[in-house]
Amino acid sequence: MTEKIAGYARVSTEEQSLDRQLSSIRDYAERTLGGDLGDLEIYRDKSTGTDTERSGYQDMMADAEAGEFDAVVVHSISRISRSISDLDATARRLEDAGVALHIVSEGLQIQPDESDPFQRALFQLLGVFAEFEAEMARARTKEGIAARQNSKATTTAGRRWASRTTTGRSYSPTATTTSWQHSKWCRKTRLA
């Protein structure tokens, strides 16, 4: 009997493409699992992987628990989740449903009713790194927003508000400089 196979692909933003993941999932399902691509069910999300409140993910898990397929293929562990607790819960739910989990790029196969401590440890370790990567991306985003807000305090519409005086000195008022202070500085500089 041929296994019924599902694939899961996820990107974080609408601008990103699922094509590379879909190609990897189809190739693996056909070559490694001997699946019929016509019967391959693909679940997709364009959403963050830091939680499991994604429609494609939810549908896949409901269908897995209903016995709709025997295996799930994903391109990378971070496509399932970037949270170690959600990743572990996903693996346990699939295992309880009797569904194997195949992760292409990491070469992992988590089979139900098989206890391979190496595969389980590697799975969890890769999950830790996926979560770490998500936390680093969040930190970089916050830093970028803060830096941009700080630079906007001294700029107007992306341009520096500065004036050259007749003496050639440059003056850039701060956000707290009043127009009275600015004009006083300009008059004083011109008289010098």
C-alpha angles and dihedrals in degrees: 000000000000118000118248105233134199128190129207125202129176138177126181101231139034090242093061123088128232092202099103092048093046091050091050092048094048093046092049094045092051102039103032103029098029091232126166108243090212089064096042110118113208122200116197139191135180097197143096118291095216092095138022098237091115123124097222092048093047092049091048093051093047091050091046091053089047090057096247093142143012101220141029120208122198129175097227138003091243090061090067096047144329092212118085093211093051091045092052092046090050092052092048093048091050091047091050088051091051093246122141119224118217119190109192107197094044094042093232127152116185105192124192114243091020121105110201107164092193093055092045093048092047090048092053093044092052088048090055090054092047090053091046090052091052092050091050091050090051091050092049090049092051091048091049092050092048092048091049092049090050092050091048089058089069098034137065119211089344095305127106114248101225137136134207115226126216088256090058096247117136121231125193114181119213124237089262095052111110123220088245091058091045094051091045090054092048093049092047092049093049092052093052 
